Structures are given as C-alpha cells and as structure tokens.
Amino acid sequence: MNSLKWWMRIVGAIYLFLFIAAAFLKLPISAEGPEGVLAQASAGDPTARFVVDTWVALGIWFGVLGAALLIASRIPEQARVLVWTAIGWELGGIVIDIYKVVRGYDLTAPVTWIVIHSVIIVAGLLILRKTRSSLG
C-alpha cells in the first residue's frame, strides 16, 4: 500500500499545483489562451471573462480532487475508488487534448499533457494491480 499512498500524494500535489496555476496564477490561460485575453478580461470583456472563469473553475476541480487524494492517502486501501476517479479524470484530459489537436491548436501543450496524463494513468493502473494482488 505504500506505493499507492505515494501515488496518491504525488498526483494530489500535482493537482493542487494545477489549482494554484489555473485559479490564481492563470498560467494555462497565458500559455494556451488567445493573446491578450487576460487584459481583455480585466477590461470587462464578457467573452474573455468567460474564458478566464472557465479555467478558474477547472482549477477548482483540480484543487478538490487533489485535496481529496492527499487526505485519503492516509488510508489508501480504503480509497481505491478515488484513484480510479483520478484515472478517469486523466482519461478525460487525454480526450480534451486530442480534441484540441483536432481543432488545430498548437501541438506543444496538448501533446505534453497527453504524455503527463498517460504517465499518471499507467503508474496508477500498475500500482492498483500490484496492490490488488497483494490484498488477495
């Protein structure tokens, strides 16, 4: 269970970082958003504000899941469904990134994130498999 506990802590910490990055620092918007969207949002443009608010909302979801993973990492054997939730969240991230690629976005961010999502998924699945066999 130690590996499952550490997977939950590492992924939880990544999600909390993404919460801060999206909700407060606005890094994803700066990296992927249309040029000037943050200034336009500050000036009151409703479409730009919607873009920023959507990224902030996504950041909050990351924060919630990250906090849950960190808290539940104290009892990883009872929190396996939360690990499956994070794996599902990551699969959704891959779908979103593929959608961005298909829509013609610059490949740098989506491809980078597909790799990160894949690493989290594969590591989580391997650890779940390992811990399942050690329980049975």
Residue, then its C-alpha position, 0 to 999 in steps of 0.5 A: m500500500n505504500s506505493l499507492k499512498w505515494w501515488m496518491r500524494i504525488v498526483g494530489a500535489i500535482y493537482l493542487f499545483l494545477f489549482i494554484a496555476a489555473a485559479f490564481l496564477k492563470l498560467p494555462i490561460s497565458a500559455e494556451g489562451p488567445e493573446g491578450v485575453l487576460a487584459q481583455a478580461s480585466a477590461g470587462d470583456p464578457t467573452a474573455r471573462f468567460v474564458v478566464d472563469t472557465w479555467v478558474a473553475l477547472g482549477i477548482w476541480f483540480g484543487v478538490l480532487g487533489a485535496a481529496l487524494l492527499i487526505a485519503s492517502r492516509i488510508p489508501e486501501q480504503a480509497r481505491v475508488l478515488v484513484w480510479t476517479a483520478i484515472g478517469w479524470e486523466l482519461g478525460g484530459i487525454v480526450i480534451d487534448i486530442y480534441k484540441v489537436v483536432r481543432g488545430y491548436d498548437l501541438t506543444a501543450p496538448v501533446t505534453w499533457i497527453v504524455i503527463h496524463s498517460v504517465i499518471i494513468v499507467a503508474g496508477l493502473l500498475i500500482l492498483r494491480k500490484t496492490r490488488s494482488s497483494l490484498g488477495 
